[in-house]
Amino acid sequence: MVMSNTRCRVGHSAIYQPRVCRNDGCVSINIRRWKKYGYDRAYASDESGASWGFIDLKTGEVKLKQGAPPSVALSLRLWATERTEQTTPTPEPQPHEVAHTLSNDAPYVDLALNTAGQNAATKAQEEWAAYAARRPVASKVALLFGLRTPDRSWAVGAAGEREVGRRLERLTRSGWHILHSVPIGNRGSDIDHLLIGPAGVFCINTKNHSNANVWVSEKVIMVNGQKQPYLRNSRTEGERVSRILTRATGWDIKAKPVIVVMARRYTERSRPADVWIVGRRQTPRAFERLEPIYSSEAVETIYRIARNSAIWS
């Protein structure tokens, strides 16, 4: 897809005119903002003025009419993102000022500000605060003797995500982008790492079992002999990410689910066909060896849209 852009001003509405080239020729798309009766939308139409649909600038939702080219959704997303960046510039992120909440009053949150392990660390803090309030004496004893507390699994998970995140960040030197702790849906779920680069899109789940034995086969993952739902969960996550990015970009995007395993002892009997299992020490080399499927322009476009929190809610 090739786009060329022109701008003009008509009254108080900005018109953005991308030209999208497809197999059957090039089509001009007119995008006009409409703000009235409490609505704030941008409408897309063809050269004749026939409407193709709109994007709600408060929620980020795109609604296309039947027969509208899928690329219209991408053009509306790009227009909305560019408008947000121009009117509300993002300040330099500080470690204690990471934005990770969504609301209708702030539909655009730049997910590039999120840090690895951010959500898991927050949940660990919440668990510890609740435990300390519920059992003040026991919590002090646990701190003194290093006993296991309810926040431990979240804290261990956050540590694993931070280590894997640091390794993945090395890929940015070769044209990759990485988003951490991507909130998905409205029930507190998140994607540990979303990797976008020349070789495709990967949703990465970190499993920190540094003090345990991990056994992997085509159909199951076991930790210290206990079956875990990791493969099923990763498949579901990959399908969900694929649907969201396909809808947001208008392109057919297949996100590959990946599990990065950290284990005391790792045994692989066979490999799952649809979920990629990668060891901690294989990261990031395993991704660097993959064949490219996206141009640098496509990578930048997908990343630009994926970092907008509105598409994930």
Secondary structure as a PSIPRED ss2 file (coil, helix, strand):
# PSIPRED VFORMAT (PSIPRED V4.0)

   1 M C   1.000  0.000  0.000
   2 V C   1.000  0.000  0.000
   3 M E   0.000  0.000  1.000
   4 S E   0.000  0.000  1.000
   5 N E   0.000  0.000  1.000
   6 T E   0.000  0.000  1.000
   7 R E   0.000  0.000  1.000
   8 C E   0.000  0.000  1.000
   9 R E   0.000  0.000  1.000
  10 V E   0.000  0.000  1.000
  11 G C   1.000  0.000  0.000
  12 H C   1.000  0.000  0.000
  13 S E   0.000  0.000  1.000
  14 A E   0.000  0.000  1.000
  15 I E   0.000  0.000  1.000
  16 Y E   0.000  0.000  1.000
  17 Q E   0.000  0.000  1.000
  18 P E   0.000  0.000  1.000
  19 R E   0.000  0.000  1.000
  20 V E   0.000  0.000  1.000
  21 C E   0.000  0.000  1.000
  22 R E   0.000  0.000  1.000
  23 N C   1.000  0.000  0.000
  24 D C   1.000  0.000  0.000
  25 G E   0.000  0.000  1.000
  26 C E   0.000  0.000  1.000
  27 V E   0.000  0.000  1.000
  28 S E   0.000  0.000  1.000
  29 I C   1.000  0.000  0.000
  30 N E   0.000  0.000  1.000
  31 I E   0.000  0.000  1.000
  32 R E   0.000  0.000  1.000
  33 R E   0.000  0.000  1.000
  34 W E   0.000  0.000  1.000
  35 K E   0.000  0.000  1.000
  36 K E   0.000  0.000  1.000
  37 Y C   1.000  0.000  0.000
  38 G C   1.000  0.000  0.000
  39 Y E   0.000  0.000  1.000
  40 D E   0.000  0.000  1.000
  41 R E   0.000  0.000  1.000
  42 A E   0.000  0.000  1.000
  43 Y E   0.000  0.000  1.000
  44 A E   0.000  0.000  1.000
  45 S E   0.000  0.000  1.000
  46 D C   1.000  0.000  0.000
  47 E C   1.000  0.000  0.000
  48 S C   1.000  0.000  0.000
  49 G C   1.000  0.000  0.000
  50 A C   1.000  0.000  0.000
  51 S E   0.000  0.000  1.000
  52 W E   0.000  0.000  1.000
  53 G E   0.000  0.000  1.000
  54 F E   0.000  0.000  1.000
  55 I E   0.000  0.000  1.000
  56 D E   0.000  0.000  1.000
  57 L C   1.000  0.000  0.000
  58 K C   1.000  0.000  0.000
  59 T C   1.000  0.000  0.000
  60 G C   1.000  0.000  0.000
  61 E C   1.000  0.000  0.000
  62 V E   0.000  0.000  1.000
  63 K E   0.000  0.000  1.000
  64 L E   0.000  0.000  1.000
  65 K C   1.000  0.000  0.000
  66 Q C   1.000  0.000  0.000
  67 G C   1.000  0.000  0.000
  68 A C   1.000  0.000  0.000
  69 P C   1.000  0.000  0.000
  70 P C   1.000  0.000  0.000
  71 S H   0.000  1.000  0.000
  72 V H   0.000  1.000  0.000
  73 A H   0.000  1.000  0.000
  74 L H   0.000  1.000  0.000
  75 S H   0.000  1.000  0.000
  76 L H   0.000  1.000  0.000
  77 R H   0.000  1.000  0.000
  78 L H   0.000  1.000  0.000
  79 W H   0.000  1.000  0.000
  80 A H   0.000  1.000  0.000
  81 T H   0.000  1.000  0.000
  82 E H   0.000  1.000  0.000
  83 R H   0.000  1.000  0.000
  84 T H   0.000  1.000  0.000
  85 E H   0.000  1.000  0.000
  86 Q H   0.000  1.000  0.000
  87 T H   0.000  1.000  0.000
  88 T C   1.000  0.000  0.000
  89 P C   1.000  0.000  0.000
  90 T C   1.000  0.000  0.000
  91 P C   1.000  0.000  0.000
  92 E C   1.000  0.000  0.000
  93 P C   1.000  0.000  0.000
  94 Q C   1.000  0.000  0.000
  95 P C   1.000  0.000  0.000
  96 H C   1.000  0.000  0.000
  97 E C   1.000  0.000  0.000
  98 V C   1.000  0.000  0.000
  99 A C   1.000  0.000  0.000
 100 H C   1.000  0.000  0.000
 101 T C   1.000  0.000  0.000
 102 L C   1.000  0.000  0.000
 103 S E   0.000  0.000  1.000
 104 N C   1.000  0.000  0.000
 105 D C   1.000  0.000  0.000
 106 A E   0.000  0.000  1.000
 107 P C   1.000  0.000  0.000
 108 Y C   1.000  0.000  0.000
 109 V C   1.000  0.000  0.000
 110 D E   0.000  0.000  1.000
 111 L H   0.000  1.000  0.000
 112 A H   0.000  1.000  0.000
 113 L H   0.000  1.000  0.000
 114 N C   1.000  0.000  0.000
 115 T C   1.000  0.000  0.000
 116 A C   1.000  0.000  0.000
 117 G C   1.000  0.000  0.000
 118 Q H   0.000  1.000  0.000
 119 N H   0.000  1.000  0.000
 120 A H   0.000  1.000  0.000
 121 A H   0.000  1.000  0.000
 122 T H   0.000  1.000  0.000
 123 K H   0.000  1.000  0.000
 124 A H   0.000  1.000  0.000
 125 Q H   0.000  1.000  0.000
 126 E H   0.000  1.000  0.000
 127 E H   0.000  1.000  0.000
 128 W H   0.000  1.000  0.000
 129 A H   0.000  1.000  0.000
 130 A H   0.000  1.000  0.000
 131 Y H   0.000  1.000  0.000
 132 A H   0.000  1.000  0.000
 133 A H   0.000  1.000  0.000
 134 R H   0.000  1.000  0.000
 135 R C   1.000  0.000  0.000
 136 P H   0.000  1.000  0.000
 137 V H   0.000  1.000  0.000
 138 A H   0.000  1.000  0.000
 139 S H   0.000  1.000  0.000
 140 K H   0.000  1.000  0.000
 141 V H   0.000  1.000  0.000
 142 A H   0.000  1.000  0.000
 143 L H   0.000  1.000  0.000
 144 L H   0.000  1.000  0.000
 145 F H   0.000  1.000  0.000
 146 G C   1.000  0.000  0.000
 147 L C   1.000  0.000  0.000
 148 R C   1.000  0.000  0.000
 149 T C   1.000  0.000  0.000
 150 P C   1.000  0.000  0.000
 151 D C   1.000  0.000  0.000
 152 R H   0.000  1.000  0.000
 153 S H   0.000  1.000  0.000
 154 W H   0.000  1.000  0.000
 155 A H   0.000  1.000  0.000
 156 V H   0.000  1.000  0.000
 157 G H   0.000  1.000  0.000
 158 A H   0.000  1.000  0.000
 159 A H   0.000  1.000  0.000
 160 G H   0.000  1.000  0.000
 161 E H   0.000  1.000  0.000
 162 R H   0.000  1.000  0.000
 163 E H   0.000  1.000  0.000
 164 V H   0.000  1.000  0.000
 165 G H   0.000  1.000  0.000
 166 R H   0.000  1.000  0.000
 167 R H   0.000  1.000  0.000
 168 L H   0.000  1.000  0.000
 169 E H   0.000  1.000  0.000
 170 R H   0.000  1.000  0.000
 171 L H   0.000  1.000  0.000
 172 T H   0.000  1.000  0.000
 173 R H   0.000  1.000  0.000
 174 S H   0.000  1.000  0.000
 175 G C   1.000  0.000  0.000
 176 W C   1.000  0.000  0.000
 177 H E   0.000  0.000  1.000
 178 I E   0.000  0.000  1.000
 179 L E   0.000  0.000  1.000
 180 H E   0.000  0.000  1.000
 181 S E   0.000  0.000  1.000
 182 V E   0.000  0.000  1.000
 183 P E   0.000  0.000  1.000
 184 I C   1.000  0.000  0.000
 185 G C   1.000  0.000  0.000
 186 N C   1.000  0.000  0.000
 187 R C   1.000  0.000  0.000
 188 G C   1.000  0.000  0.000
 189 S C   1.000  0.000  0.000
 190 D E   0.000  0.000  1.000
 191 I E   0.000  0.000  1.000
 192 D E   0.000  0.000  1.000
 193 H E   0.000  0.000  1.000
 194 L E   0.000  0.000  1.000
 195 L E   0.000  0.000  1.000
 196 I E   0.000  0.000  1.000
 197 G E   0.000  0.000  1.000
 198 P C   1.000  0.000  0.000
 199 A C   1.000  0.000  0.000
 200 G E   0.000  0.000  1.000
 201 V E   0.000  0.000  1.000
 202 F E   0.000  0.000  1.000
 203 C E   0.000  0.000  1.000
 204 I E   0.000  0.000  1.000
 205 N E   0.000  0.000  1.000
 206 T E   0.000  0.000  1.000
 207 K E   0.000  0.000  1.000
 208 N E   0.000  0.000  1.000
 209 H E   0.000  0.000  1.000
 210 S E   0.000  0.000  1.000
 211 N E   0.000  0.000  1.000
 212 A E   0.000  0.000  1.000
 213 N E   0.000  0.000  1.000
 214 V E   0.000  0.000  1.000
 215 W E   0.000  0.000  1.000
 216 V E   0.000  0.000  1.000
 217 S C   1.000  0.000  0.000
 218 E C   1.000  0.000  0.000
 219 K C   1.000  0.000  0.000
 220 V C   1.000  0.000  0.000
 221 I E   0.000  0.000  1.000
 222 M E   0.000  0.000  1.000
 223 V E   0.000  0.000  1.000
 224 N C   1.000  0.000  0.000
 225 G C   1.000  0.000  0.000
 226 Q E   0.000  0.000  1.000
 227 K E   0.000  0.000  1.000
 228 Q E   0.000  0.000  1.000
 229 P C   1.000  0.000  0.000
 230 Y H   0.000  1.000  0.000
 231 L H   0.000  1.000  0.000
 232 R H   0.000  1.000  0.000
 233 N H   0.000  1.000  0.000
 234 S H   0.000  1.000  0.000
 235 R H   0.000  1.000  0.000
 236 T H   0.000  1.000  0.000
 237 E H   0.000  1.000  0.000
 238 G H   0.000  1.000  0.000
 239 E H   0.000  1.000  0.000
 240 R H   0.000  1.000  0.000
 241 V H   0.000  1.000  0.000
 242 S H   0.000  1.000  0.000
 243 R H   0.000  1.000  0.000
 244 I H   0.000  1.000  0.000
 245 L H   0.000  1.000  0.000
 246 T H   0.000  1.000  0.000
 247 R H   0.000  1.000  0.000
 248 A H   0.000  1.000  0.000
 249 T H   0.000  1.000  0.000
 250 G C   1.000  0.000  0.000
 251 W C   1.000  0.000  0.000
 252 D C   1.000  0.000  0.000
 253 I C   1.000  0.000  0.000
 254 K C   1.000  0.000  0.000
 255 A E   0.000  0.000  1.000
 256 K E   0.000  0.000  1.000
 257 P E   0.000  0.000  1.000
 258 V E   0.000  0.000  1.000
 259 I E   0.000  0.000  1.000
 260 V E   0.000  0.000  1.000
 261 V E   0.000  0.000  1.000
 262 M E   0.000  0.000  1.000
 263 A E   0.000  0.000  1.000
 264 R E   0.000  0.000  1.000
 265 R E   0.000  0.000  1.000
 266 Y E   0.000  0.000  1.000
 267 T E   0.000  0.000  1.000
 268 E E   0.000  0.000  1.000
 269 R C   1.000  0.000  0.000
 270 S C   1.000  0.000  0.000
 271 R C   1.000  0.000  0.000
 272 P C   1.000  0.000  0.000
 273 A C   1.000  0.000  0.000
 274 D C   1.000  0.000  0.000
 275 V C   1.000  0.000  0.000
 276 W E   0.000  0.000  1.000
 277 I E   0.000  0.000  1.000
 278 V E   0.000  0.000  1.000
 279 G E   0.000  0.000  1.000
 280 R H   0.000  1.000  0.000
 281 R H   0.000  1.000  0.000
 282 Q H   0.000  1.000  0.000
 283 T C   1.000  0.000  0.000
 284 P C   1.000  0.000  0.000
 285 R H   0.000  1.000  0.000
 286 A H   0.000  1.000  0.000
 287 F H   0.000  1.000  0.000
 288 E H   0.000  1.000  0.000
 289 R C   1.000  0.000  0.000
 290 L C   1.000  0.000  0.000
 291 E C   1.000  0.000  0.000
 292 P C   1.000  0.000  0.000
 293 I C   1.000  0.000  0.000
 294 Y C   1.000  0.000  0.000
 295 S C   1.000  0.000  0.000
 296 S H   0.000  1.000  0.000
 297 E H   0.000  1.000  0.000
 298 A H   0.000  1.000  0.000
 299 V H   0.000  1.000  0.000
 300 E H   0.000  1.000  0.000
 301 T H   0.000  1.000  0.000
 302 I H   0.000  1.000  0.000
 303 Y H   0.000  1.000  0.000
 304 R H   0.000  1.000  0.000
 305 I H   0.000  1.000  0.000
 306 A H   0.000  1.000  0.000
 307 R C   1.000  0.000  0.000
 308 N E   0.000  0.000  1.000
 309 S H   0.000  1.000  0.000
 310 A H   0.000  1.000  0.000
 311 I H   0.000  1.000  0.000
 312 W H   0.000  1.000  0.000
 313 S C   1.000  0.000  0.000
